[in-house]
Amino acid sequence: MEEPHRRIRALHTASTITVYQAYSPEIGLPAIRDGRFPAAWKPGRMTWIKPSFMWMMYRSGWGTKEGQETVLAVEITRDGFEWALRHACLASYVRGLHSDRGAWQRDLKRAPARVQWDPERDLDLRPLPYRSLQLGLSGEASSRYADEWIVSISDVTPLANEMHALVKGGELDSAARLLPREQEYPAGAELLTHLCP
């Protein structure tokens, strides 16, 4: 079956979805220990969550980039995730989807969440011909994420390290077997129509 050009692929249950973030140990380790972000985590800043494990590996360089050495799997409520999608605006202007550039800019300024569709990545971190969602949270969405939506926070840094070592050693099949089993997230048209160019 051919991959749709844009799709949310994620680990999810009937009530939760897992997203990924990478932080410095100063933020990541207390978050793992306490199941919530520490005071050093600033809710006022835009925070990007990624349902795609491989996109997080690309962004963090398998957890090797400075300030991204601790890779977190954050399980959040589907209700929260879907609230963010409903209140999100595309991060870039798309002719035809927005009435004009000014309207898009006004929507973007008001929206507590924004969406980017970025190329999914393979095990060598090369872009694939289809895209996965990134969701940026700010303001109310960021606060709700930190205070209401989080169910659990897990450390997937060891998984990133193990997979990275296998990829570097040319053992792609072994690395692929360790990938989280992401499946299409059942986001209906009412959640995505305003976010899919």
Backbone hydrogen bonds in HBPLUS format (Angstrom, degrees):
<---DONOR---> <-ACCEPTOR-->    atom                        ^
c    i                          cat <-CA-CA->   ^        H-A-AA   ^      H-
h    n   atom  resd res      DA  || num        DHA   H-A  angle D-A-AA Bond
n    s   type  num  typ     dist DA aas  dist angle  dist       angle   num
A0131-ARG N   A0005-HIS O   2.68 MM 126  5.83 171.1  1.69 156.6 159.8     1
A0007-ARG N   A0131-ARG O   3.42 MM 124  6.72 154.1  2.50 150.8 155.2     2
A0185-TYR N   A0008-ILE O   2.79 MM 177  5.47 162.9  1.82 158.4 158.4     3
A0010-ALA N   A0183-GLN O   2.90 MM 173  5.40 166.6  1.92 141.5 143.1     4
A0183-GLN N   A0010-ALA O   2.93 MM 173  5.40 165.5  1.95 132.1 127.3     5
A0018-THR N   A0011-LEU O   2.93 MM   7  5.46 162.8  1.96 159.9 159.2     6
A0013-THR N   A0016-THR O   2.86 MM   3  5.14 159.2  1.90 137.8 143.9     7
A0078-ARG N   A0015-SER O   2.85 MM  63  5.44 163.0  1.88 131.9 130.6     8
A0017-ILE N   A0076-ILE O   2.90 MM  59  5.57 151.6  1.98 152.7 161.3     9
A0076-ILE N   A0017-ILE O   2.89 MM  59  5.57 171.5  1.90 161.6 159.4    10
A0019-VAL N   A0074-VAL O   2.91 MM  55  5.24 167.2  1.92 140.0 143.0    11
A0074-VAL N   A0019-VAL O   2.71 MM  55  5.24 166.2  1.73 166.0 167.2    12
A0020-TYR N   A0050-LYS O   2.76 MM  30  5.07 148.8  1.86 125.2 134.9    13
A0050-LYS N   A0020-TYR O   3.23 MM  30  5.07 153.2  2.30 135.0 142.3    14
A0021-GLN N   A0072-LEU O   3.13 MM  51  5.28 152.7  2.21 139.5 146.3    15
A0072-LEU N   A0021-GLN O   2.70 MM  51  5.28 171.9  1.71 170.6 172.8    16
A0023-TYR N   A0070-THR O   2.87 MM  47  5.24 159.4  1.91 147.0 150.0    17
A0070-THR N   A0023-TYR O   2.86 MM  47  5.24 159.5  1.90 165.6 168.2    18
A0027-ILE N   A0024-SER O   3.09 MM   3  5.65 145.3  2.21 114.5 122.8    19
A0028-GLY N   A0024-SER O   2.79 MM   4  5.89 173.2  1.79 166.7 164.4    20
A0029-LEU N   A0025-PRO O   3.00 MM   4  5.20 156.5  2.05 124.4 132.0    21
A0031-ALA N   A0027-ILE O   3.20 MM   4  6.27 152.9  2.27 145.8 153.9    22
A0032-ILE N   A0028-GLY O   2.96 MM   4  6.23 153.0  2.04 151.3 158.1    23
A0033-ARG N   A0029-LEU O   2.97 MM   4  6.18 164.3  2.00 152.0 156.6    24
A0034-ASP N   A0030-PRO O   2.81 MM   4  5.87 164.7  1.83 153.0 156.4    25
A0035-GLY N   A0031-ALA O   2.78 MM   4  5.29 134.0  1.99 136.2 145.6    26
A0041-TRP N   A0038-PRO O   2.97 MM   3  5.62 158.3  2.02 118.0 124.7    27
A0045-ARG N   A0042-LYS O   3.29 MM   3  5.88 159.0  2.33 114.9 119.9    28
A0047-THR N   A0137-LEU O   2.83 MM  90  5.21 159.6  1.87 148.6 154.4    29
A0137-LEU N   A0047-THR O   2.74 MM  90  5.21 166.0  1.75 147.9 152.4    30
A0049-ILE N   A0135-LEU O   2.85 MM  86  5.32 167.4  1.87 148.6 150.2    31
A0135-LEU N   A0049-ILE O   2.99 MM  86  5.32 172.9  2.00 161.1 163.0    32
A0056-MET N   A0052-SER O   3.19 MM   4  6.49 150.3  2.28 142.5 150.3    33
A0057-MET N   A0053-PHE O   2.95 MM   4  6.33 146.2  2.06 144.8 155.1    34
A0058-TYR N   A0054-MET O   2.95 MM   4  6.19 153.2  2.02 144.1 150.7    35
A0059-ARG N   A0055-TRP O   2.89 MM   4  6.12 166.3  1.91 149.0 152.7    36
A0060-SER N   A0056-MET O   2.90 MM   4  5.96 157.5  1.95 147.6 153.2    37
A0061-GLY N   A0057-MET O   2.87 MM   4  5.49 112.3  2.34 134.2 147.2    38
A0062-TRP N   A0057-MET O   2.81 MM   5  4.44 158.0  1.86 130.4 136.9    39
A0061-GLY N   A0058-TYR O   3.35 MM   3  5.17 153.2  2.43  96.2 103.9    40
A0064-THR N   A0060-SER O   3.08 MM   4  6.35 130.9  2.33 142.5 153.8    41
A0065-LYS N   A0060-SER O   3.10 MM   5  5.51 162.8  2.13 155.7 152.2    42
A0064-THR N   A0061-GLY O   3.13 MM   3  5.31 138.0  2.32 100.3 111.6    43
A0068-GLN N   A0065-LYS O   2.93 MM   3  5.34 153.5  2.01 137.4 136.9    44
A0156-VAL N   A0071-VAL O   2.92 MM  85  5.52 160.4  1.96 152.9 156.7    45
A0073-ALA N   A0154-SER O   2.89 MM  81  5.09 163.4  1.92 143.8 149.1    46
A0154-SER N   A0073-ALA O   2.88 MM  81  5.09 165.2  1.90 146.2 151.3    47
A0075-GLU N   A0152-SER O   2.87 MM  77  5.19 152.2  1.95 147.9 155.9    48
A0151-VAL N   A0075-GLU O   2.69 MM  76  5.41 172.6  1.69 159.9 159.2    49
A0152-SER N   A0075-GLU O   3.30 MM  77  5.19 155.8  2.36 133.5 136.8    50
A0077-THR N   A0149-TRP O   2.97 MM  72  5.25 139.5  2.14 129.6 141.6    51
A0081-PHE N   A0077-THR O   3.08 MM   4  6.39 167.7  2.10 151.4 154.3    52
A0082-GLU N   A0078-ARG O   2.84 MM   4  5.93 164.2  1.87 153.3 157.5    53
A0083-TRP N   A0079-ASP O   2.93 MM   4  6.08 144.9  2.06 139.3 149.2    54
A0084-ALA N   A0080-GLY O   3.01 MM   4  6.33 158.1  2.06 151.8 156.8    55
A0085-LEU N   A0081-PHE O   3.04 MM   4  6.43 154.3  2.11 145.2 152.2    56
A0086-ARG N   A0082-GLU O   2.93 MM   4  6.14 162.8  1.96 149.3 153.6    57
A0087-HIS N   A0083-TRP O   3.07 MM   4  6.28 145.3  2.19 145.9 155.0    58
A0088-ALA N   A0085-LEU O   3.21 MM   3  5.03 166.7  2.23 105.2 107.5    59
A0089-CYS N   A0113-ALA O   2.98 MM  24  6.44 139.0  2.15 132.9 140.4    60
A0115-VAL N   A0089-CYS O   2.97 MM  26  6.16 148.3  2.07 136.8 143.5    61
A0091-ALA N   A0115-VAL O   2.89 MM  24  5.53 158.6  1.94 155.5 149.1    62
A0097-LEU N   A0094-VAL O   3.12 MM   3  5.57 142.5  2.27 121.2 132.4    63
A0098-HIS N   A0094-VAL O   3.20 MM   4  6.18 158.2  2.25 174.3 175.6    64
A0104-TRP N   A0100-ASP O   3.11 MM   4  6.45 161.8  2.14 154.2 159.3    65
A0105-GLN N   A0101-ARG O   2.94 MM   4  6.19 159.8  1.98 149.6 155.1    66
A0106-ARG N   A0102-GLY O   2.99 MM   4  6.25 155.1  2.05 148.0 154.4    67
A0107-ASP N   A0103-ALA O   2.93 MM   4  6.18 161.5  1.96 151.4 156.7    68
A0108-LEU N   A0104-TRP O   2.79 MM   4  5.99 163.5  1.81 156.3 161.1    69
A0109-LYS N   A0105-GLN O   3.00 MM   4  6.12 155.2  2.06 142.8 149.1    70
A0110-ARG N   A0106-ARG O   3.15 MM   4  6.36 150.5  2.24 145.2 152.4    71
A0111-ALA N   A0107-ASP O   2.88 MM   4  5.93 146.6  1.99 151.9 161.6    72
A0138-SER N   A0112-PRO O   2.88 MM  26  5.19 161.3  1.91 158.6 154.4    73
A0114-ARG N   A0136-GLY O   2.86 MM  22  4.98 149.5  1.95 135.6 144.2    74
A0136-GLY N   A0114-ARG O   2.74 MM  22  4.98 166.6  1.76 156.2 158.5    75
A0116-GLN N   A0134-GLN O   3.07 MM  18  5.18 160.7  2.11 143.1 147.5    76
A0134-GLN N   A0116-GLN O   2.83 MM  18  5.18 147.3  1.93 159.9 163.7    77
A0118-ASP N   A0132-SER O   2.96 MM  14  5.50 152.6  2.03 164.5 157.7    78
A0132-SER N   A0118-ASP O   2.78 MM  14  5.50 160.6  1.82 159.4 157.4    79
A0120-GLU N   A0130-TYR O   2.87 MM  10  6.06 171.7  1.88 149.9 151.7    80
A0128-LEU N   A0120-GLU O   2.74 MM   8  5.31 150.7  1.83 156.7 154.3    81
A0122-ASP N   A0126-ARG O   3.00 MM   4  5.53 150.8  2.09 146.9 155.9    82
A0125-LEU N   A0122-ASP O   2.81 MM   3  5.02 155.0  1.88 115.4 119.5    83
A0141-ALA N   A0138-SER O   3.04 MM   3  5.43 123.4  2.37 154.4 141.4    84
A0142-SER N   A0138-SER O   3.37 MM   4  4.60 159.6  2.41  93.1  97.6    85
A0143-SER N   A0139-GLY O   3.07 MM   4  6.37 163.8  2.10 156.6 161.1    86
A0144-ARG N   A0140-GLU O   2.90 MM   4  6.07 162.4  1.93 151.0 156.2    87
A0145-TYR N   A0141-ALA O   2.89 MM   4  6.01 158.2  1.94 146.8 153.3    88
A0146-ALA N   A0142-SER O   3.08 MM   4  6.34 167.7  2.10 151.1 152.8    89
A0147-ASP N   A0143-SER O   2.86 MM   4  5.91 160.0  1.90 152.8 159.0    90
A0148-GLU N   A0144-ARG O   2.72 MM   4  5.06 154.9  1.78 140.8 145.8    91
A0149-TRP N   A0144-ARG O   3.05 MM   5  6.28 150.7  2.13 151.1 154.9    92
A0160-ALA N   A0156-VAL O   2.98 MM   4  6.32 158.9  2.02 151.8 157.8    93
A0161-ASN N   A0157-THR O   2.87 MM   4  6.13 161.9  1.90 158.3 163.2    94
A0162-GLU N   A0158-PRO O   2.91 MM   4  6.08 161.5  1.94 147.9 152.8    95
A0163-MET N   A0159-LEU O   2.92 MM   4  6.07 169.8  1.93 154.9 157.8    96
A0164-HIS N   A0160-ALA O   2.90 MM   4  5.97 158.0  1.95 147.1 153.9    97
A0165-ALA N   A0161-ASN O   3.01 MM   4  6.21 159.5  2.05 148.1 152.9    98
A0166-LEU N   A0162-GLU O   3.08 MM   4  6.35 156.6  2.13 147.2 153.6    99
A0167-VAL N   A0163-MET O   2.88 MM   4  6.14 161.6  1.92 154.1 159.1   100
A0168-LYS N   A0164-HIS O   2.89 MM   4  6.11 166.7  1.90 153.6 157.3   101
A0169-GLY N   A0165-ALA O   2.98 MM   4  6.14 139.9  2.15 138.1 149.0   102
A0169-GLY N   A0166-LEU O   3.14 MM   3  5.00 122.0  2.49  90.3 105.3   103
A0171-GLU N   A0166-LEU O   2.81 MM   5  5.00 150.3  1.90 158.9 151.2   104
A0170-GLY N   A0167-VAL O   2.96 MM   3  5.07 161.1  1.99 108.9 113.5   105
A0175-ALA N   A0171-GLU O   3.04 MM   4  6.34 157.0  2.10 150.0 157.1   106
A0176-ALA N   A0172-LEU O   2.81 MM   4  5.98 158.4  1.85 150.5 156.5   107
A0177-ARG N   A0173-ASP O   3.11 MM   4  6.36 145.0  2.24 142.7 150.8   108
A0178-LEU N   A0175-ALA O   3.01 MM   3  5.41 146.7  2.12 108.1 118.0   109
A0179-LEU N   A0176-ALA O   3.16 MM   3  5.31 155.6  2.22 104.7 112.1   110
A0182-GLU N   A0180-PRO O   2.93 MM   2  5.75 126.3  2.22 111.1  95.2   111
A0187-ALA N   A0185-TYR O   2.73 MM   2  5.72 134.3  1.93 114.0  98.8   112
A0191-LEU N   A0188-GLY O   3.00 MM   3  5.59 150.2  2.10 114.8 123.4   113
A0192-LEU N   A0188-GLY O   3.32 MM   4  6.62 142.1  2.47 144.1 154.7   114
A0192-LEU N   A0189-ALA O   3.12 MM   3  5.17 125.7  2.42  96.9 111.0   115
A0193-THR N   A0189-ALA O   2.83 MM   4  5.20 161.7  1.86 153.7 151.5   116
A0195-LEU N   A0192-LEU O   2.76 MM   3  4.98 158.0  1.81 115.7 122.8   117
